[in-house]
Every structure is written in structure tokens, then in C-alpha cells.
Amino acid sequence: MIHSSRQPELVDRIEIVPLTAAFCPVASALHAEGFEDQDHWSADEMIALLDVPGAFGLLAFAPGNEVENQLDTPLGFIQMQAVLDEAEINTIVVAKEARKRGVARKLLFAVFERLRETGVGRVLLEVAEDNAPAIVLYRHCGFTEIGRRKKYYRRKSGREVDALVMERDLGTCVLGWNV
């Protein structure tokens, strides 16, 4: 389902579309790849989450090329839920071959813009304390640590990992960039 034979430079062309039920099998495959040491969400679980009031998702992909017979390549996705004036990132995943190419940042900024349009002023997330690349990204995107959930994640090995709880105030940025 995930086409990794794509040339790395093509990953730089990132398009964002709404995550719909039709794309949930692709998102589930990305989730399984991105969280190898944890349980991943099935397509049906993702569809059920999208049916929850205030929930939505975005899918990032590199567009294919008909002339060269290349398919669109899924790069990552984010699933959110907004309630009143705050939202939570339920999950965000980027394909291994697309990491460190701006996919997660583009997904986050697309979410920030959408949330601001609906009056959401605060975004929350939880991240495993041992996921250093994600923590660096979140801090760079304006998130700050506000708490910790002890032994929140359980790895397939049985090891338990704390989660950092982070937040971002959307009122402190313009067009997705910190000011």
C-alpha cells in the first residue's frame, strides 16, 4: 500500500487532503509502520474515530506522475478531535522514507489553520518521552510541556513509557508560524 520506491526528492512535493473513510486503510498501514513497537489502529477504528463529533484528519501525499506511471505516495496523516475551543492530536504519523522532509510540520500547520478558522485556541497532545524526534518537532512548532502521564504507553516488549503532555496556544501565531 505504501510505495517506497519513489525518488526522495519527490517527497518534497507534499499535498494535503482531508482524511476520509476511503483513505483509512492507507492511514492504518502508515500507523502500523510508524508505531512498530505499539499496537496500531485498524482502518475500522480510524473510521469510527472520524465519526466522533469534532473529529477530522488530514492525509499528506506526494502526487504521482501519469507520464512516468507513478502512483500517489502516502507520506503521513494526522487525526484530531476538537471540542469547543480546544483540540487534541490523537495521532500523527509520517512514513519512514518521508521523515525529516517537512511532512509532519506541513500537517501540523494545516491543522492549526483549520482549527483557528473554527475558533479553537488550544491544541493538546501526548508524546512518548523516548520519542526525541517528535518532541523536538513539537517544541519547534510551538508546543510546551505541561504535564506527564506515568507509564502511559506500553510497548510490545512490555516496557512502559511515560507520556509528555504538551500544548500550543493558537492565539500566539500567524499563518502557522510563531511570532
MDAnalysis code that builds the backbone (N, CA, C; Angstrom):
import MDAnalysis as mda
import numpy as np

u = mda.Universe.empty(537, n_residues=179, atom_resindex=np.repeat(np.arange(179), 3), trajectory=True)
u.add_TopologyAttr("name", ["N", "CA", "C"] * 179)
u.add_TopologyAttr("resid", np.arange(1, 180))
u.add_TopologyAttr("resname", ["MET", "ILE", "HIS", "SER", "SER", "ARG", "GLN", "PRO", "GLU", "LEU", "VAL", "ASP", "ARG", "ILE", "GLU", "ILE", "VAL", "PRO", "LEU", "THR", "ALA", "ALA", "PHE", "CYS", "PRO", "VAL", "ALA", "SER", "ALA", "LEU", "HIS", "ALA", "GLU", "GLY", "PHE", "GLU", "ASP", "GLN", "ASP", "HIS", "TRP", "SER", "ALA", "ASP", "GLU", "MET", "ILE", "ALA", "LEU", "LEU", "ASP", "VAL", "PRO", "GLY", "ALA", "PHE", "GLY", "LEU", "LEU", "ALA", "PHE", "ALA", "PRO", "GLY", "ASN", "GLU", "VAL", "GLU", "ASN", "GLN", "LEU", "ASP", "THR", "PRO", "LEU", "GLY", "PHE", "ILE", "GLN", "MET", "GLN", "ALA", "VAL", "LEU", "ASP", "GLU", "ALA", "GLU", "ILE", "ASN", "THR", "ILE", "VAL", "VAL", "ALA", "LYS", "GLU", "ALA", "ARG", "LYS", "ARG", "GLY", "VAL", "ALA", "ARG", "LYS", "LEU", "LEU", "PHE", "ALA", "VAL", "PHE", "GLU", "ARG", "LEU", "ARG", "GLU", "THR", "GLY", "VAL", "GLY", "ARG", "VAL", "LEU", "LEU", "GLU", "VAL", "ALA", "GLU", "ASP", "ASN", "ALA", "PRO", "ALA", "ILE", "VAL", "LEU", "TYR", "ARG", "HIS", "CYS", "GLY", "PHE", "THR", "GLU", "ILE", "GLY", "ARG", "ARG", "LYS", "LYS", "TYR", "TYR", "ARG", "ARG", "LYS", "SER", "GLY", "ARG", "GLU", "VAL", "ASP", "ALA", "LEU", "VAL", "MET", "GLU", "ARG", "ASP", "LEU", "GLY", "THR", "CYS", "VAL", "LEU", "GLY", "TRP", "ASN", "VAL"])
u.atoms.positions = np.array([
    [0.804, -1.188, 0.000],
    [0.000, 0.000, 0.000],
    [0.857, 1.266, 0.000],
    [1.988, 1.227, 0.707],
    [2.884, 2.374, 0.756],
    [3.973, 2.141, -0.277],
    [4.102, 3.043, -1.202],
    [5.055, 2.904, -2.292],
    [6.355, 3.590, -1.903],
    [7.367, 2.798, -1.556],
    [8.624, 3.388, -1.093],
    [9.676, 3.440, -2.188],
    [9.329, 3.053, -3.421],
    [10.302, 3.094, -4.497],
    [10.449, 4.490, -5.088],
    [9.732, 5.433, -4.575],
    [9.719, 6.806, -5.064],
    [11.055, 7.490, -4.799],
    [11.470, 8.321, -5.695],
    [12.701, 9.079, -5.519],
    [12.546, 10.046, -4.345],
    [13.548, 10.146, -3.441],
    [13.426, 11.004, -2.267],
    [13.082, 12.453, -2.590],
    [13.598, 13.002, -3.700],
    [13.326, 14.413, -3.986],
    [11.847, 14.666, -4.272],
    [11.100, 13.659, -4.696],
    [9.679, 13.845, -4.966],
    [8.870, 14.005, -3.687],
    [9.415, 13.570, -2.559],
    [8.733, 13.735, -1.286],
    [8.605, 15.221, -0.945],
    [9.447, 16.050, -1.542],
    [9.388, 17.479, -1.268],
    [8.098, 18.111, -1.793],
    [7.409, 17.444, -2.692],
    [6.119, 17.914, -3.192],
    [5.040, 17.282, -2.332],
    [4.550, 18.024, -1.366],
    [3.595, 17.488, -0.392],
    [2.243, 18.149, -0.612],
    [1.213, 17.333, -0.780],
    [-0.150, 17.836, -0.859],
    [-0.924, 17.291, 0.328],
    [-1.901, 18.068, 0.779],
    [-2.709, 17.704, 1.942],
    [-4.175, 17.622, 1.505],
    [-4.842, 16.521, 1.888],
    [-6.267, 16.343, 1.613],
    [-6.946, 15.862, 2.899],
    [-8.260, 16.038, 2.987],
    [-8.969, 15.504, 4.159],
    [-8.820, 13.982, 4.238],
    [-8.659, 13.482, 5.447],
    [-8.632, 12.042, 5.675],
    [-10.082, 11.571, 5.740],
    [-10.476, 10.793, 4.753],
    [-11.833, 10.260, 4.694],
    [-11.788, 8.754, 4.930],
    [-12.951, 8.143, 5.068],
    [-13.025, 6.703, 5.272],
    [-12.305, 5.946, 4.157],
    [-12.367, 6.466, 2.945],
    [-11.715, 5.804, 1.811],
    [-10.200, 5.718, 1.987],
    [-9.611, 6.676, 2.702],
    [-8.170, 6.691, 2.913],
    [-7.738, 5.984, 4.202],
    [-8.682, 5.536, 5.010],
    [-8.324, 4.932, 6.298],
    [-7.491, 3.651, 6.176],
    [-7.684, 2.798, 5.159],
    [-6.763, 1.661, 5.035],
    [-5.310, 2.101, 4.809],
    [-5.108, 3.151, 4.043],
    [-3.765, 3.697, 3.828],
    [-3.219, 4.251, 5.140],
    [-4.057, 5.005, 5.870],
    [-3.627, 5.575, 7.151],
    [-3.304, 4.473, 8.157],
    [-4.091, 3.396, 8.151],
    [-3.829, 2.281, 9.063],
    [-2.473, 1.642, 8.765],
    [-2.145, 1.492, 7.483],
    [-0.836, 0.938, 7.106],
    [0.291, 1.866, 7.558],
    [0.098, 3.169, 7.399],
    [1.097, 4.132, 7.876],
    [1.243, 4.037, 9.398],
    [0.126, 3.905, 10.103],
    [0.151, 3.817, 11.564],
    [0.914, 2.573, 12.016],
    [0.687, 1.444, 11.341],
    [1.394, 0.203, 11.692],
    [2.892, 0.352, 11.476],
    [3.265, 1.015, 10.381],
    [4.679, 1.231, 10.082],
    [5.302, 2.198, 11.082],
    [4.562, 3.230, 11.450],
    [5.106, 4.268, 12.318],
    [5.182, 3.896, 13.780],
    [4.351, 2.945, 14.205],
    [4.324, 2.536, 15.606],
    [4.566, 1.033, 15.700],
    [5.726, 0.603, 15.219],
    [6.055, -0.815, 15.175],
    [6.043, -1.465, 16.552],
    [6.426, -0.713, 17.581],
    [6.535, -1.298, 18.909],
    [5.283, -1.074, 19.760],
    [4.195, -0.617, 19.143],
    [2.928, -0.425, 19.843],
    [1.814, -0.995, 18.977],
    [0.665, -1.161, 19.594],
    [-0.492, -1.557, 18.805],
    [-0.859, -0.423, 17.870],
    [-1.310, -0.777, 16.684],
    [-1.711, 0.265, 15.738],
    [-3.222, 0.200, 15.526],
    [-3.746, 1.263, 14.946],
    [-5.178, 1.372, 14.728],
    [-5.556, 0.741, 13.403],
    [-6.646, 0.005, 13.408],
    [-7.172, -0.564, 12.173],
    [-7.909, 0.522, 11.395],
    [-8.185, 0.243, 10.131],
    [-8.960, 1.182, 9.312],
    [-10.337, 1.410, 9.935],
    [-10.959, 0.342, 10.437],
    [-12.285, 0.485, 11.057],
    [-12.237, 1.372, 12.300],
    [-11.171, 1.256, 13.099],
    [-11.028, 2.112, 14.284],
    [-10.865, 3.575, 13.873],
    [-10.122, 3.799, 12.803],
    [-9.934, 5.174, 12.324],
    [-11.239, 5.752, 11.791],
    [-11.991, 4.948, 11.072],
    [-13.282, 5.404, 10.559],
    [-14.210, 5.742, 11.721],
    [-14.221, 4.891, 12.744],
    [-15.068, 5.148, 13.915],
    [-14.665, 6.457, 14.590],
    [-13.369, 6.727, 14.676],
    [-12.921, 7.978, 15.286],
    [-13.347, 9.182, 14.441],
    [-13.277, 9.058, 13.127],
    [-13.693, 10.163, 12.262],
    [-15.189, 10.463, 12.396],
    [-15.960, 9.472, 12.855],
    [-17.406, 9.661, 13.048],
    [-17.743, 10.382, 14.349],
    [-16.769, 10.560, 15.236],
    [-16.993, 11.249, 16.502],
    [-17.158, 12.745, 16.227],
    [-18.134, 13.401, 16.854],
    [-18.289, 14.846, 16.634],
    [-16.989, 15.609, 16.912],
    [-16.644, 16.497, 16.015],
    [-15.437, 17.320, 16.159],
    [-14.168, 16.662, 15.649],
    [-14.255, 15.402, 15.219],
    [-13.057, 14.692, 14.757],
    [-12.831, 14.937, 13.268],
    [-11.573, 14.991, 12.902],
    [-11.200, 15.100, 11.492],
    [-9.758, 14.659, 11.334],
    [-9.355, 14.457, 10.110],
    [-7.986, 14.084, 9.838],
    [-7.532, 14.675, 8.521],
    [-6.230, 14.697, 8.332],
    [-5.623, 15.156, 7.089],
    [-4.600, 14.121, 6.654],
    [-4.501, 13.917, 5.345],
    [-3.556, 12.977, 4.762],
    [-2.587, 13.751, 3.880],
    [-1.296, 13.480, 4.050],
    [-0.264, 14.086, 3.201],
    [0.200, 13.050, 2.194],
    [0.398, 13.495, 0.962],
    [0.887, 12.578, -0.064],
    [1.738, 13.328, -1.066],
    [2.597, 12.568, -1.749],
    [3.367, 13.098, -2.869],
    [2.601, 12.712, -4.121],
    [2.227, 13.697, -4.931],
    [1.445, 13.366, -6.126],
    [2.237, 12.521, -7.110],
    [1.520, 11.586, -7.732],
    [2.139, 10.730, -8.733],
    [2.360, 11.475, -10.037],
    [2.824, 10.742, -11.007],
    [3.104, 11.314, -12.317],
    [2.604, 10.326, -13.367],
    [1.510, 10.678, -14.024],
    [0.910, 9.790, -15.020],
    [1.871, 9.464, -16.147],
    [2.628, 10.454, -16.584],
    [3.553, 10.259, -17.693],
    [4.583, 9.188, -17.348],
    [5.059, 9.190, -16.110],
    [6.064, 8.222, -15.674],
    [5.440, 7.006, -15.001],
    [4.111, 6.914, -15.041],
    [3.362, 5.798, -14.472],
    [3.641, 5.626, -12.973],
    [3.704, 6.750, -12.253],
    [3.932, 6.730, -10.811],
    [2.619, 7.028, -10.095],
    [2.360, 6.258, -9.049],
    [1.170, 6.461, -8.234],
    [1.420, 7.542, -7.187],
    [0.331, 8.111, -6.656],
    [0.457, 8.975, -5.489],
    [1.089, 8.144, -4.371],
    [1.931, 8.786, -3.570],
    [2.593, 8.101, -2.465],
    [2.131, 8.705, -1.144],
    [1.473, 7.919, -0.285],
    [1.084, 8.448, 1.027],
    [2.329, 8.711, 1.870],
    [2.351, 9.878, 2.503],
    [3.516, 10.277, 3.291],
    [3.245, 10.307, 4.786],
    [2.004, 10.599, 5.168],
    [1.676, 10.686, 6.582],
    [0.264, 11.176, 6.765],
    [-0.172, 11.183, 8.016],
    [-1.508, 11.688, 8.322],
    [-1.563, 12.150, 9.770],
    [-2.609, 12.898, 10.064],
    [-2.880, 13.352, 11.422],
    [-4.368, 13.175, 11.675],
    [-4.705, 12.734, 12.882],
    [-6.104, 12.625, 13.278],
    [-6.305, 13.450, 14.532],
    [-7.378, 14.239, 14.520],
    [-7.656, 15.239, 15.564],
    [-9.065, 15.082, 16.096],
    [-9.291, 15.686, 17.259],
    [-10.645, 15.871, 17.749],
    [-10.708, 17.219, 18.451],
    [-11.667, 18.035, 18.037],
    [-11.869, 19.358, 18.628],
    [-13.157, 19.351, 19.446],
    [-13.084, 19.957, 20.619],
    [-14.250, 20.135, 21.475],
    [-14.222, 21.571, 21.968],
    [-15.284, 22.301, 21.635],
    [-15.397, 23.714, 21.976],
    [-14.176, 24.474, 21.468],
    [-13.359, 25.027, 22.385],
    [-12.240, 25.868, 21.936],
    [-10.875, 25.201, 22.062],
    [-10.858, 23.869, 22.238],
    [-9.571, 23.184, 22.247],
    [-9.651, 21.895, 21.459],
    [-8.482, 21.434, 21.028],
    [-8.401, 20.230, 20.207],
    [-7.253, 19.371, 20.704],
    [-7.335, 18.089, 20.381],
    [-6.275, 17.159, 20.747],
    [-5.835, 16.390, 19.509],
    [-4.527, 16.244, 19.393],
    [-3.979, 15.394, 18.346],
    [-4.062, 13.962, 18.858],
    [-4.882, 13.153, 18.201],
    [-4.994, 11.744, 18.587],
    [-3.805, 10.942, 18.091],
    [-3.365, 11.231, 16.877],
    [-2.169, 10.581, 16.348],
    [-1.660, 11.360, 15.147],
    [-0.370, 11.277, 14.949],
    [0.272, 11.821, 13.762],
    [1.389, 10.845, 13.396],
    [1.443, 10.488, 12.120],
    [2.416, 9.503, 11.655],
    [2.980, 9.963, 10.315],
    [4.276, 9.763, 10.146],
    [4.936, 10.023, 8.862],
    [5.655, 8.747, 8.440],
    [5.507, 8.379, 7.172],
    [6.191, 7.208, 6.636],
    [7.696, 7.340, 6.845],
    [8.355, 6.229, 7.135],
    [9.798, 6.265, 7.432],
    [10.598, 6.961, 6.342],
    [10.296, 6.661, 5.073],
    [11.086, 7.237, 3.985],
    [10.807, 8.720, 3.777],
    [9.784, 9.253, 4.444],
    [9.426, 10.657, 4.271],
    [9.777, 11.510, 5.490],
    [10.383, 10.920, 6.497],
    [10.698, 11.673, 7.720],
    [11.803, 12.691, 7.473],
    [11.742, 13.744, 8.254],
    [12.713, 14.851, 8.189],
    [12.645, 15.585, 6.851],
    [11.451, 15.628, 6.251],
    [11.248, 16.318, 4.973],
    [10.106, 17.321, 5.057],
    [9.644, 17.626, 6.276],
    [8.622, 18.652, 6.446],
    [7.183, 18.161, 6.397],
    [6.978, 16.852, 6.313],
    [5.619, 16.317, 6.219],
    [4.834, 16.607, 7.499],
    [5.386, 16.261, 8.650],
    [4.681, 16.477, 9.920],
    [4.427, 17.962, 10.150],
    [5.404, 18.783, 9.851],
    [5.249, 20.232, 10.029],
    [4.116, 20.757, 9.132],
    [4.072, 20.294, 7.892],
    [3.019, 20.748, 6.982],
    [1.646, 20.287, 7.479],
    [1.561, 19.054, 7.975],
    [0.302, 18.567, 8.543],
    [-0.111, 19.407, 9.755],
    [0.828, 19.676, 10.634],
    [0.518, 20.469, 11.832],
    [0.038, 21.869, 11.461],
    [0.725, 22.540, 10.559],
    [0.326, 23.894, 10.206],
    [-1.016, 23.920, 9.485],
    [-1.314, 22.885, 8.697],
    [-2.634, 22.796, 8.058],
    [-3.720, 22.626, 9.121],
    [-3.434, 21.838, 10.146],
    [-4.379, 21.668, 11.254],
    [-4.551, 22.978, 12.010],
    [-3.441, 23.666, 12.302],
    [-3.539, 24.938, 13.036],
    [-4.437, 25.923, 12.301],
    [-4.260, 26.031, 10.993],
    [-5.083, 26.956, 10.204],
    [-6.554, 26.572, 10.270],
    [-6.843, 25.291, 10.098],
    [-8.239, 24.838, 10.149],
    [-8.843, 25.091, 11.524],
    [-8.098, 24.811, 12.579],
    [-8.622, 24.995, 13.932],
    [-8.875, 26.463, 14.245],
    [-7.960, 27.337, 13.843],
    [-8.167, 28.772, 14.084],
    [-9.432, 29.259, 13.391],
    [-9.711, 28.747, 12.179],
    [-10.915, 29.143, 11.450],
    [-12.188, 28.750, 12.196],
    [-12.114, 27.722, 13.034],
    [-13.294, 27.265, 13.776],
    [-13.306, 27.762, 15.217],
    [-12.375, 28.644, 15.575],
    [-12.369, 29.234, 16.910],
    [-11.628, 28.445, 17.972],
    [-10.900, 27.411, 17.576],
    [-10.114, 26.646, 18.544],
    [-8.858, 27.441, 18.870],
    [-8.559, 27.567, 20.159],
    [-7.415, 28.364, 20.575],
    [-6.289, 27.578, 21.202],
    [-6.524, 26.285, 21.457],
    [-5.517, 25.492, 22.170],
    [-5.480, 24.082, 21.588],
    [-4.263, 23.565, 21.385],
    [-4.076, 22.201, 20.893],
    [-3.250, 21.435, 21.921],
    [-3.689, 20.233, 22.211],
    [-3.004, 19.350, 23.161],
    [-2.531, 18.090, 22.449],
    [-1.514, 17.448, 23.006],
    [-1.046, 16.163, 22.505],
    [-0.309, 15.437, 23.612],
    [-0.148, 14.137, 23.412],
    [0.699, 13.324, 24.265],
    [1.742, 12.678, 23.373],
    [2.966, 12.612, 23.866],
    [4.063, 12.008, 23.104],
    [4.922, 11.199, 24.065],
    [5.360, 10.034, 23.606],
    [6.219, 9.187, 24.435],
    [7.510, 9.920, 24.744],
    [7.928, 9.868, 25.998],
    [9.126, 10.596, 26.412],
    [10.381, 10.121, 25.700],
    [10.347, 8.925, 25.115],
    [11.517, 8.414, 24.399],
    [11.455, 8.695, 22.894],
    [10.489, 9.489, 22.457],
    [10.362, 9.842, 21.036],
    [10.991, 11.222, 20.808],
    [12.313, 11.254, 20.906],
    [13.046, 12.524, 20.825],
    [12.775, 13.301, 19.537],
    [12.753, 12.672, 18.349],
    [12.499, 13.459, 17.136],
    [11.134, 14.169, 17.171],
    [10.113, 13.481, 17.673],
    [8.783, 14.104, 17.747],
    [8.779, 15.250, 18.753],
    [9.431, 15.076, 19.874],
    [9.467, 16.129, 20.897],
    [10.162, 17.374, 20.347],
    [11.260, 17.189, 19.622],
    [11.958, 18.319, 19.000],
    [11.029, 19.032, 18.014],
    [10.342, 18.268, 17.175],
    [9.405, 18.851, 16.218],
    [8.324, 19.650, 16.934],
    [7.696, 19.054, 17.937],
    [6.613, 19.743, 18.636],
    [7.096, 21.032, 19.291],
    [8.252, 20.986, 19.904],
    [8.782, 22.213, 20.525],
    [9.058, 23.268, 19.460],
    [9.616, 22.848, 18.340],
    [9.893, 23.784, 17.244],
    [8.597, 24.393, 16.700],
    [7.511, 23.636, 16.768],
    [6.204, 24.114, 16.285],
    [5.405, 24.835, 17.361],
    [6.040, 25.151, 18.486],
    [5.407, 25.989, 19.489],
    [4.735, 25.278, 20.647],
    [4.887, 23.971, 20.760],
    [4.295, 23.243, 21.887],
    [5.218, 23.334, 23.096],
    [4.603, 23.383, 24.279],
    [5.358, 23.358, 25.527],
    [4.814, 22.243, 26.404],
    [5.693, 21.678, 27.208],
    [5.296, 20.591, 28.108],
    [4.507, 21.161, 29.282],
    [3.361, 20.522, 29.576],
    [2.532, 20.974, 30.695],
    [2.268, 19.865, 31.709],
    [2.728, 18.661, 31.424],
    [2.491, 17.563, 32.361],
    [3.091, 16.266, 31.872],
    [2.848, 15.231, 32.647],
    [3.402, 13.909, 32.347],
    [2.393, 12.864, 32.807],
    [2.208, 11.843, 31.981],
    [1.359, 10.706, 32.342],
    [2.291, 9.504, 32.527],
    [2.399, 9.051, 33.776],
    [3.299, 7.944, 34.110],
    [2.835, 6.647, 33.455],
    [3.782, 5.944, 32.860],
    [3.547, 4.615, 32.276],
    [2.340, 4.605, 31.328],
    [2.212, 5.634, 30.531],
    [1.052, 5.814, 29.648],
    [1.089, 4.878, 28.441],
    [2.276, 4.662, 27.889],
    [2.429, 3.798, 26.727],
    [3.021, 2.463, 27.159],
    [2.506, 1.392, 26.572],
    [3.070, 0.069, 26.808],
    [3.580, -0.459, 25.473],
    [4.879, -0.708, 25.412],
    [5.498, -1.240, 24.210],
    [5.150, -2.725, 24.090],
    [5.291, -3.266, 22.898],
    [5.011, -4.696, 22.699],
    [5.910, -5.567, 23.560],
    [7.089, -5.060, 23.916],
    [8.013, -5.783, 24.785],
    [7.532, -5.810, 26.236],
    [6.504, -5.005, 26.535],
    [6.008, -4.896, 27.903],
    [6.533, -3.676, 28.634],
    [7.561, -3.045, 28.087],
    [8.140, -1.851, 28.708],
    [7.118, -0.718, 28.728],
    [7.048, -0.018, 29.839],
    [6.128, 1.106, 29.967],
    [6.896, 2.414, 29.861],
    [6.297, 3.374, 29.167],
    [6.951, 4.649, 28.894],
    [6.007, 5.780, 29.292],
    [6.555, 6.791, 29.944],
    [5.756, 7.976, 30.283],
    [5.397, 8.758, 29.032],
    [4.296, 9.470, 29.109],
    [3.902, 10.394, 28.043],
    [4.082, 11.816, 28.545],
    [4.645, 12.663, 27.690],
    [4.676, 14.089, 27.977],
    [3.379, 14.675, 27.427],
    [2.732, 15.512, 28.217],
    [1.542, 16.221, 27.753],
    [2.023, 17.605, 27.330],
    [1.701, 17.970, 26.094],
    [2.163, 19.248, 25.556],
    [0.970, 20.039, 25.031],
    [1.135, 21.369, 25.008],
    [0.072, 22.224, 24.484],
    [0.662, 23.325, 23.626],
    [-0.212, 23.855, 22.779],
    [0.146, 25.011, 21.971],
    [-1.050, 25.946, 21.950],
    [-0.787, 27.208, 22.219],
    [-1.808, 28.251, 22.137],
    [-1.812, 28.769, 20.703],
    [-2.938, 28.587, 20.010],
    [-3.016, 29.033, 18.616],
    [-3.152, 30.540, 18.486],
    [-3.416, 31.207, 19.566],
    [-3.522, 32.655, 19.523],
    [-2.182, 33.354, 19.408],
    [-1.078, 32.613, 19.555],
    [0.253, 33.236, 19.522],
    [0.948, 33.057, 18.191],
    [0.200, 32.711, 17.148],
    [0.870, 32.518, 15.857],
    [0.045, 33.112, 14.740],
    [0.735, 33.424, 13.659],
    [0.098, 33.973, 12.469],
    [0.459, 33.075, 11.298],
    [-0.537, 32.614, 10.554],
    [-0.325, 31.763, 9.391],
    [0.561, 30.567, 9.682],
    [0.412, 29.985, 10.889],
    [1.138, 28.775, 11.221],
    [2.527, 28.985, 11.751],
    [3.021, 30.208, 11.784],
    [4.377, 30.441, 12.283],
    [4.322, 31.189, 13.599],
    [5.217, 30.839, 14.498],
    [5.285, 31.518, 15.797],
    [5.668, 32.974, 15.569],
    [5.131, 33.816, 16.428],
    [5.532, 35.227, 16.397],
    [6.089, 35.620, 17.744],
])
